Amino acid sequence: MVNLKTKFATLELRNPIIISSCVLTYKPENNLAFEQAGAAAVVIKSLFEESIIREADHLQKDGEHVEAADYMQGYLSAEHLRKYIDVIHRSKQLCSIPIIASICCRSQGEWTEFAEAIECAGADALELNVMGLATSRNYCDGDYEQRHIEILKAVHDKIKIPIIVKLGANLTNPVNVVKRLKVYGAAGVVMFNRPYQIDIDIEQMEYSSAKVVSQPSDLVNPLRWVGITSAAVKGISYALSGGVHSGAAVVKSLLAGASAVEVCSAIYREGNGWINAALAFTEEWCRRHNYQSIDEFRALMSAKYADNADSLERMQFMRYFGGWK
């Protein structure tokens, strides 16, 4: 029997498959169904700092007093938090697998108080999904990366449960960022979050949403960076997110150095049955290659081996097209 147990961000998992933050995980009954289908952990749909602020702005009347606006934002924050805590409570009552809370944030602010309430509600860990673009003309090199550290420090001072930071793919040097996150107490990182995808409706002349779900081809970028970063920065756990649509993608992620994968789009496309199929493939692959546990092959394709490093860090690709005419 192959042992698929793994440890991510100090959490003991029965296998490497985590259901990532999405609308589905905001229903405790769905989280129980995910557990019964074989998932090892669930990330509750994120509390969105930006959404709370925009909702407050939308409800505020033009010219309304600033104190009224502050009250409205405070009320909405409390109401969103109350509902979120209820989802955590009920999920913990139904499920035996780890329940990970999530806050999607772009700045350090009063929302960091949410972390204490989330811990008290029984969440097993907290994922900070740091989203944003560096677009200011006055931007200084490293400001966006420093924002991650400041957010982590503010939350780490308030709670004792493991903190996971979900990174965006728009970092100049993920290795350095992860190194600093480890120093300031992060137990794990996820590479990478999926930002809102835009398109343009050329008839209506307006922006619209592009494809919401990821594609299998999206795996290549997080696979590269997990392979590089896991070899460079030890003592912190890695999960891969984006493009995990098959059991083979799970195996690839583990070989690159991940301890777990976060999955969402595959569940939307194929349903909960995808989990068992991916686990069955992983077990069968292990048997074919004579591995009894994940620990025996994790990171075998990471950059800690020179031949792998050469492939992972290669940027030019023209030689691959030499035969094309």
C-alpha positions as a LaTeX table, in Angstrom:
\begin{tabular}{lrrr}
\hline
Residue & $x$ (\AA) & $y$ (\AA) & $z$ (\AA) \\
\hline
Met1 & 0.00 & 0.00 & 0.00 \\
Val2 & 1.42 & 3.38 & $-1.03$ \\
Asn3 & 1.52 & 6.00 & 1.72 \\
Leu4 & 0.30 & 9.32 & 0.31 \\
Lys5 & 0.48 & 11.20 & 3.61 \\
Thr6 & 2.26 & 14.53 & 3.49 \\
Lys7 & 2.86 & 17.59 & 5.65 \\
Phe8 & 2.16 & 21.11 & 4.48 \\
Ala9 & 2.66 & 24.20 & 6.66 \\
Thr10 & 2.87 & 21.90 & 9.73 \\
Leu11 & $-0.55$ & 20.38 & 8.88 \\
Glu12 & $-0.66$ & 16.59 & 8.67 \\
Leu13 & $-2.50$ & 15.68 & 5.46 \\
Arg14 & $-3.72$ & 12.25 & 4.39 \\
Asn15 & $-2.72$ & 13.06 & 0.80 \\
Pro16 & $-1.50$ & 16.11 & $-1.16$ \\
Ile17 & $-4.84$ & 17.33 & $-2.58$ \\
Ile18 & $-6.24$ & 20.55 & $-1.09$ \\
Ile19 & $-9.42$ & 22.16 & $-2.41$ \\
Ser20 & $-8.51$ & 25.80 & $-2.95$ \\
Ser21 & $-10.54$ & 28.87 & $-2.07$ \\
Cys22 & $-13.65$ & 29.11 & $-4.26$ \\
Val23 & $-17.40$ & 29.60 & $-4.06$ \\
Leu24 & $-17.89$ & 25.86 & $-3.50$ \\
Thr25 & $-15.99$ & 25.86 & $-0.19$ \\
Tyr26 & $-18.25$ & 28.53 & 1.33 \\
Lys27 & $-20.84$ & 25.79 & 2.00 \\
Pro28 & $-19.90$ & 23.46 & 4.90 \\
Glu29 & $-21.90$ & 20.62 & 3.30 \\
Asn30 & $-19.70$ & 20.87 & 0.21 \\
Asn31 & $-16.60$ & 20.65 & 2.39 \\
Leu32 & $-17.88$ & 17.43 & 3.92 \\
Ala33 & $-18.47$ & 16.10 & 0.41 \\
Phe34 & $-14.91$ & 17.03 & $-0.54$ \\
Glu35 & $-13.60$ & 15.11 & 2.47 \\
Gln36 & $-15.72$ & 12.08 & 1.60 \\
Ala37 & $-14.40$ & 12.25 & $-1.98$ \\
Gly38 & $-10.82$ & 12.06 & $-0.69$ \\
Ala39 & $-9.60$ & 15.65 & $-0.31$ \\
Ala40 & $-7.00$ & 16.18 & 2.42 \\
Ala41 & $-7.90$ & 19.78 & 3.34 \\
Val42 & $-10.16$ & 22.63 & 2.28 \\
Val43 & $-9.50$ & 26.37 & 1.95 \\
Ile44 & $-12.65$ & 28.35 & 2.73 \\
Lys45 & $-13.64$ & 30.96 & 0.11 \\
Ser46 & $-11.66$ & 34.11 & 0.84 \\
Leu47 & $-12.77$ & 37.16 & 2.70 \\
Phe48 & $-12.02$ & 39.93 & 0.21 \\
Glu49 & $-10.69$ & 43.17 & 1.66 \\
Glu50 & $-11.29$ & 44.93 & $-1.66$ \\
Ser51 & $-14.89$ & 43.73 & $-1.93$ \\
Ile52 & $-15.78$ & 45.01 & 1.54 \\
Ile53 & $-14.35$ & 48.44 & 0.73 \\
Arg54 & $-16.14$ & 48.63 & $-2.63$ \\
Glu55 & $-19.44$ & 47.51 & $-1.13$ \\
Ala56 & $-19.18$ & 50.21 & 1.50 \\
Asp57 & $-18.38$ & 52.82 & $-1.18$ \\
His58 & $-21.36$ & 51.67 & $-3.25$ \\
Leu59 & $-23.79$ & 52.00 & $-0.35$ \\
Gln60 & $-22.44$ & 55.35 & 0.77 \\
Lys61 & $-24.48$ & 58.31 & $-0.45$ \\
Asp62 & $-22.75$ & 61.17 & $-2.22$ \\
Gly63 & $-21.69$ & 63.83 & 0.24 \\
Glu64 & $-22.34$ & 61.61 & 3.25 \\
His65 & $-20.33$ & 62.43 & 6.33 \\
Val66 & $-17.00$ & 60.62 & 6.66 \\
Glu67 & $-18.05$ & 59.17 & 10.02 \\
Ala68 & $-21.08$ & 57.58 & 8.38 \\
Ala69 & $-18.83$ & 56.08 & 5.71 \\
Asp70 & $-16.52$ & 54.66 & 8.37 \\
Tyr71 & $-19.51$ & 53.22 & 10.20 \\
Met72 & $-20.80$ & 51.59 & 7.02 \\
Gln73 & $-17.44$ & 49.96 & 6.29 \\
Gly74 & $-17.14$ & 48.80 & 9.89 \\
Tyr75 & $-20.63$ & 47.33 & 9.83 \\
Leu76 & $-20.02$ & 45.47 & 6.57 \\
Ser77 & $-16.69$ & 44.15 & 7.82 \\
Ala78 & $-18.32$ & 42.81 & 10.99 \\
Glu79 & $-21.18$ & 41.24 & 9.03 \\
His80 & $-18.87$ & 39.56 & 6.51 \\
Leu81 & $-16.71$ & 38.28 & 9.37 \\
Arg82 & $-19.73$ & 36.94 & 11.29 \\
Lys83 & $-20.88$ & 34.92 & 8.27 \\
Tyr84 & $-17.34$ & 33.71 & 7.63 \\
Ile85 & $-16.87$ & 32.50 & 11.18 \\
Asp86 & $-20.15$ & 30.60 & 10.94 \\
Val87 & $-18.86$ & 28.76 & 7.85 \\
Ile88 & $-15.68$ & 27.83 & 9.72 \\
His89 & $-17.64$ & 26.64 & 12.78 \\
Arg90 & $-20.00$ & 24.47 & 10.76 \\
Ser91 & $-17.23$ & 23.09 & 8.55 \\
Lys92 & $-15.23$ & 22.09 & 11.63 \\
Gln93 & $-18.30$ & 20.36 & 13.07 \\
Leu94 & $-18.82$ & 18.34 & 9.89 \\
Cys95 & $-15.25$ & 17.64 & 8.79 \\
Ser96 & $-12.23$ & 15.92 & 10.28 \\
Ile97 & $-9.74$ & 17.22 & 7.69 \\
Pro98 & $-7.97$ & 20.59 & 8.20 \\
Ile99 & $-10.06$ & 23.67 & 7.46 \\
Ile100 & $-7.95$ & 26.57 & 6.23 \\
Ala101 & $-9.33$ & 30.11 & 6.33 \\
Ser102 & $-8.36$ & 32.64 & 3.67 \\
Ile103 & $-8.15$ & 36.41 & 3.46 \\
Cys104 & $-7.59$ & 38.06 & 0.09 \\
Cys105 & $-5.75$ & 41.26 & 0.91 \\
Arg106 & $-3.84$ & 44.04 & $-0.76$ \\
Ser107 & $-2.72$ & 46.16 & 2.19 \\
Gln108 & $-2.05$ & 46.13 & 5.91 \\
Gly109 & $-5.13$ & 47.44 & 7.71 \\
Glu110 & $-7.82$ & 46.92 & 10.30 \\
Trp111 & $-8.88$ & 43.68 & 8.60 \\
Thr112 & $-5.86$ & 42.04 & 10.27 \\
Glu113 & $-8.06$ & 41.89 & 13.37 \\
Phe114 & $-10.03$ & 39.25 & 11.45 \\
Ala115 & $-7.15$ & 36.85 & 11.98 \\
Glu116 & $-7.77$ & 36.55 & 15.72 \\
Ala117 & $-11.47$ & 35.87 & 15.22 \\
Ile118 & $-10.68$ & 33.26 & 12.57 \\
Glu119 & $-8.27$ & 31.51 & 14.92 \\
Cys120 & $-10.84$ & 31.53 & 17.72 \\
Ala121 & $-13.41$ & 30.05 & 15.33 \\
Gly122 & $-11.23$ & 26.94 & 15.04 \\
Ala123 & $-9.52$ & 27.33 & 11.69 \\
Asp124 & $-6.48$ & 25.06 & 11.42 \\
Ala125 & $-4.47$ & 27.60 & 9.41 \\
Leu126 & $-4.84$ & 30.94 & 7.68 \\
Glu127 & $-3.97$ & 31.59 & 4.05 \\
Leu128 & $-3.13$ & 35.18 & 3.09 \\
Asn129 & $-3.85$ & 35.64 & $-0.59$ \\
Val130 & $-1.89$ & 38.78 & $-1.43$ \\
Met131 & $-3.28$ & 40.28 & $-4.63$ \\
Gly132 & $-2.37$ & 43.44 & $-6.47$ \\
Leu133 & $-0.49$ & 45.15 & $-9.27$ \\
Ala134 & 2.35 & 47.63 & $-8.96$ \\
Thr135 & 1.12 & 50.41 & $-11.26$ \\
Ser136 & 2.12 & 53.68 & $-9.59$ \\
Arg137 & 4.54 & 55.95 & $-11.44$ \\
Asn138 & 6.14 & 56.59 & $-8.05$ \\
Tyr139 & 6.70 & 52.90 & $-7.39$ \\
Cys140 & 10.08 & 52.03 & $-5.91$ \\
Asp141 & 11.73 & 48.71 & $-6.59$ \\
Gly142 & 10.67 & 46.21 & $-3.96$ \\
Asp143 & 7.61 & 48.08 & $-2.63$ \\
Tyr144 & 5.17 & 45.40 & $-3.75$ \\
Glu145 & 7.31 & 42.60 & $-2.32$ \\
Gln146 & 7.68 & 44.50 & 0.96 \\
Arg147 & 3.89 & 44.69 & 1.19 \\
His148 & 3.82 & 40.90 & 1.57 \\
Ile149 & 6.22 & 41.09 & 4.51 \\
Glu150 & 4.27 & 43.85 & 6.25 \\
Ile151 & 0.98 & 42.00 & 5.92 \\
Leu152 & 2.54 & 38.79 & 7.23 \\
Lys153 & 4.16 & 40.56 & 10.19 \\
Ala154 & 0.89 & 42.24 & 11.17 \\
Val155 & $-0.99$ & 38.93 & 11.19 \\
His156 & 1.80 & 36.83 & 12.69 \\
Asp157 & 1.82 & 39.07 & 15.78 \\
Lys158 & $-1.83$ & 38.20 & 16.45 \\
Ile159 & $-2.24$ & 34.45 & 15.90 \\
Lys160 & $-0.51$ & 31.15 & 16.59 \\
Ile161 & $-2.03$ & 28.94 & 13.89 \\
Pro162 & 0.11 & 28.35 & 10.78 \\
Ile163 & 0.13 & 31.17 & 8.23 \\
Ile164 & 0.32 & 30.36 & 4.53 \\
Val165 & 1.03 & 33.07 & 1.95 \\
Lys166 & $-0.41$ & 32.61 & $-1.53$ \\
Leu167 & 1.81 & 34.50 & $-3.94$ \\
Gly168 & 1.09 & 36.09 & $-7.28$ \\
Ala169 & 3.10 & 35.22 & $-10.35$ \\
Asn170 & 4.05 & 38.88 & $-10.89$ \\
Leu171 & 6.99 & 38.90 & $-8.47$ \\
Thr172 & 10.43 & 39.83 & $-9.76$ \\
Asn173 & 12.21 & 37.29 & $-7.56$ \\
Pro174 & 9.98 & 34.76 & $-5.77$ \\
Val175 & 13.03 & 33.11 & $-4.19$ \\
Asn176 & 13.95 & 36.24 & $-2.24$ \\
Val177 & 10.34 & 36.90 & $-1.24$ \\
Val178 & 9.90 & 33.36 & 0.08 \\
Lys179 & 13.18 & 33.60 & 1.98 \\
Arg180 & 11.94 & 36.75 & 3.74 \\
Leu181 & 8.49 & 35.29 & 4.38 \\
Lys182 & 10.12 & 32.33 & 6.10 \\
Val183 & 12.13 & 34.67 & 8.33 \\
Tyr184 & 8.96 & 36.45 & 9.41 \\
Gly185 & 7.09 & 33.30 & 10.30 \\
Ala186 & 5.29 & 31.94 & 7.23 \\
Ala187 & 4.79 & 28.18 & 7.51 \\
Gly188 & 4.09 & 27.69 & 3.83 \\
Val189 & 3.64 & 29.38 & 0.46 \\
Val190 & 1.39 & 28.65 & $-2.49$ \\
Met191 & 2.55 & 29.34 & $-6.04$ \\
Phe192 & 0.52 & 31.01 & $-7.55$ \\
Asn193 & $-2.82$ & 32.75 & $-7.09$ \\
Arg194 & $-4.98$ & 33.27 & $-10.16$ \\
Pro195 & $-5.83$ & 36.94 & $-10.75$ \\
Tyr196 & $-9.00$ & 38.15 & $-12.39$ \\
Gln197 & $-8.70$ & 37.49 & $-16.13$ \\
Ile198 & $-9.85$ & 40.29 & $-18.44$ \\
Asp199 & $-11.10$ & 40.47 & $-21.99$ \\
Ile200 & $-12.60$ & 43.21 & $-24.17$ \\
Asp201 & $-16.02$ & 42.98 & $-25.77$ \\
Ile202 & $-15.28$ & 44.75 & $-29.05$ \\
Glu203 & $-18.98$ & 45.20 & $-29.88$ \\
Gln204 & $-20.14$ & 46.57 & $-26.52$ \\
Met205 & $-16.82$ & 48.38 & $-26.02$ \\
Glu206 & $-16.43$ & 47.27 & $-22.45$ \\
Tyr207 & $-14.23$ & 45.02 & $-20.35$ \\
Ser208 & $-15.51$ & 41.54 & $-19.59$ \\
Ser209 & $-14.27$ & 38.51 & $-17.76$ \\
Ala210 & $-12.09$ & 36.07 & $-19.66$ \\
Lys211 & $-12.03$ & 32.35 & $-18.85$ \\
Val212 & $-12.41$ & 31.87 & $-15.12$ \\
Val213 & $-11.00$ & 28.35 & $-14.88$ \\
Ser214 & $-7.36$ & 27.51 & $-15.37$ \\
Gln215 & $-5.97$ & 25.40 & $-18.21$ \\
Pro216 & $-3.56$ & 22.43 & $-17.98$ \\
Ser217 & $-0.93$ & 24.57 & $-19.73$ \\
Asp218 & $-0.96$ & 26.96 & $-16.75$ \\
Leu219 & 1.03 & 24.38 & $-14.79$ \\
Val220 & 4.34 & 25.31 & $-16.40$ \\
Asn221 & 5.00 & 28.56 & $-14.53$ \\
Pro222 & 4.32 & 27.40 & $-10.93$ \\
Leu223 & 6.12 & 24.13 & $-11.73$ \\
Arg224 & 9.24 & 26.08 & $-12.66$ \\
Trp225 & 9.17 & 28.30 & $-9.59$ \\
Val226 & 8.36 & 25.55 & $-7.10$ \\
Gly227 & 11.29 & 23.60 & $-8.55$ \\
Ile228 & 13.64 & 26.55 & $-8.18$ \\
Thr229 & 12.44 & 28.00 & $-4.88$ \\
Ser230 & 12.01 & 24.76 & $-2.94$ \\
Ala231 & 15.67 & 24.00 & $-3.62$ \\
Ala232 & 16.85 & 27.46 & $-2.61$ \\
Val233 & 14.77 & 28.08 & 0.53 \\
Lys234 & 14.45 & 25.20 & 2.98 \\
Gly235 & 12.36 & 24.99 & 6.13 \\
Ile236 & 9.12 & 26.21 & 4.57 \\
Ser237 & 6.41 & 24.20 & 2.80 \\
Tyr238 & 5.35 & 24.62 & $-0.80$ \\
Ala239 & 2.02 & 24.03 & $-2.50$ \\
Leu240 & 1.45 & 24.39 & $-6.23$ \\
Ser241 & $-1.68$ & 26.01 & $-7.63$ \\
Gly242 & $-2.72$ & 26.60 & $-11.21$ \\
Gly243 & $-3.02$ & 24.04 & $-13.99$ \\
Val244 & $-3.42$ & 20.95 & $-11.79$ \\
His245 & $-5.94$ & 19.11 & $-13.95$ \\
Ser246 & $-4.73$ & 15.50 & $-13.74$ \\
Gly247 & $-3.04$ & 12.93 & $-11.55$ \\
Ala248 & 0.08 & 13.41 & $-13.66$ \\
Ala249 & 0.08 & 17.11 & $-12.71$ \\
Val250 & $-0.06$ & 16.11 & $-9.03$ \\
Val251 & 2.98 & 13.86 & $-9.48$ \\
Lys252 & 4.87 & 16.57 & $-11.38$ \\
Ser253 & 4.17 & 19.08 & $-8.60$ \\
Leu254 & 5.53 & 16.72 & $-5.95$ \\
Leu255 & 8.60 & 15.93 & $-8.05$ \\
Ala256 & 9.29 & 19.67 & $-8.35$ \\
Gly257 & 9.29 & 20.03 & $-4.56$ \\
Ala258 & 5.71 & 20.75 & $-3.55$ \\
Ser259 & 4.19 & 19.05 & $-0.54$ \\
Ala260 & 0.63 & 19.62 & $-1.73$ \\
Val261 & $-1.44$ & 21.00 & $-4.59$ \\
Glu262 & $-4.40$ & 23.36 & $-4.46$ \\
Val263 & $-7.14$ & 22.40 & $-6.91$ \\
Cys264 & $-10.24$ & 24.26 & $-8.04$ \\
Ser265 & $-10.81$ & 24.34 & $-11.80$ \\
Ala266 & $-10.55$ & 20.55 & $-12.16$ \\
Ile267 & $-13.35$ & 20.17 & $-9.60$ \\
Tyr268 & $-15.56$ & 22.62 & $-11.49$ \\
Arg269 & $-14.93$ & 20.76 & $-14.73$ \\
Glu270 & $-15.13$ & 17.15 & $-13.58$ \\
Gly271 & $-16.75$ & 17.15 & $-10.15$ \\
Asn272 & $-15.59$ & 15.56 & $-6.91$ \\
Gly273 & $-14.82$ & 12.28 & $-8.66$ \\
Trp274 & $-11.67$ & 13.96 & $-10.00$ \\
Ile275 & $-10.09$ & 13.70 & $-6.54$ \\
Asn276 & $-10.22$ & 9.91 & $-6.36$ \\
Ala277 & $-9.06$ & 9.56 & $-9.97$ \\
Ala278 & $-6.04$ & 11.81 & $-9.33$ \\
Leu279 & $-5.14$ & 9.91 & $-6.16$ \\
Ala280 & $-5.51$ & 6.57 & $-7.94$ \\
Phe281 & $-3.15$ & 7.74 & $-10.68$ \\
Thr282 & $-0.61$ & 8.94 & $-8.09$ \\
Glu283 & $-0.71$ & 5.60 & $-6.26$ \\
Glu284 & $-0.36$ & 3.64 & $-9.50$ \\
Trp285 & 2.57 & 5.82 & $-10.59$ \\
Cys286 & 4.28 & 5.23 & $-7.25$ \\
Arg287 & 3.88 & 1.48 & $-7.59$ \\
Arg288 & 5.29 & 1.50 & $-11.13$ \\
His289 & 8.34 & 3.41 & $-9.92$ \\
Asn290 & 8.72 & 1.44 & $-6.67$ \\
Tyr291 & 8.01 & 4.32 & $-4.30$ \\
Gln292 & 6.24 & 3.56 & $-1.04$ \\
Ser293 & 5.70 & 7.16 & 0.05 \\
Ile294 & 5.73 & 10.73 & $-1.25$ \\
Asp295 & 8.82 & 11.53 & 0.80 \\
Glu296 & 10.84 & 9.10 & $-1.32$ \\
Phe297 & 10.45 & 11.09 & $-4.52$ \\
Arg298 & 9.45 & 14.62 & $-3.52$ \\
Ala299 & 11.79 & 17.25 & $-5.03$ \\
Leu300 & 13.75 & 14.73 & $-7.11$ \\
Met301 & 13.24 & 17.08 & $-10.06$ \\
Ser302 & 13.93 & 20.30 & $-8.16$ \\
Ala303 & 16.85 & 22.64 & $-8.78$ \\
Lys304 & 18.90 & 21.09 & $-6.00$ \\
Tyr305 & 20.26 & 18.79 & $-8.71$ \\
Ala306 & 22.47 & 20.53 & $-11.28$ \\
Asp307 & 20.89 & 18.95 & $-14.37$ \\
Asn308 & 17.44 & 19.99 & $-13.19$ \\
Ala309 & 18.58 & 23.51 & $-12.37$ \\
Asp310 & 19.81 & 23.96 & $-15.92$ \\
Ser311 & 16.39 & 23.05 & $-17.31$ \\
Leu312 & 14.42 & 25.05 & $-14.76$ \\
Glu313 & 16.44 & 28.22 & $-15.23$ \\
Arg314 & 16.65 & 28.04 & $-19.02$ \\
Met315 & 14.85 & 30.99 & $-20.64$ \\
Gln316 & 15.84 & 30.83 & $-24.33$ \\
Phe317 & 13.99 & 28.30 & $-26.44$ \\
Met318 & 14.94 & 28.91 & $-30.06$ \\
Arg319 & 16.86 & 25.64 & $-30.34$ \\
Tyr320 & 13.59 & 23.75 & $-29.85$ \\
Phe321 & 12.25 & 25.29 & $-33.07$ \\
Gly322 & 15.34 & 24.73 & $-35.18$ \\
Gly323 & 13.66 & 22.13 & $-37.36$ \\
Trp324 & 10.58 & 24.22 & $-38.14$ \\
Lys325 & 10.18 & 25.84 & $-41.54$ \\
\hline
\end{tabular}
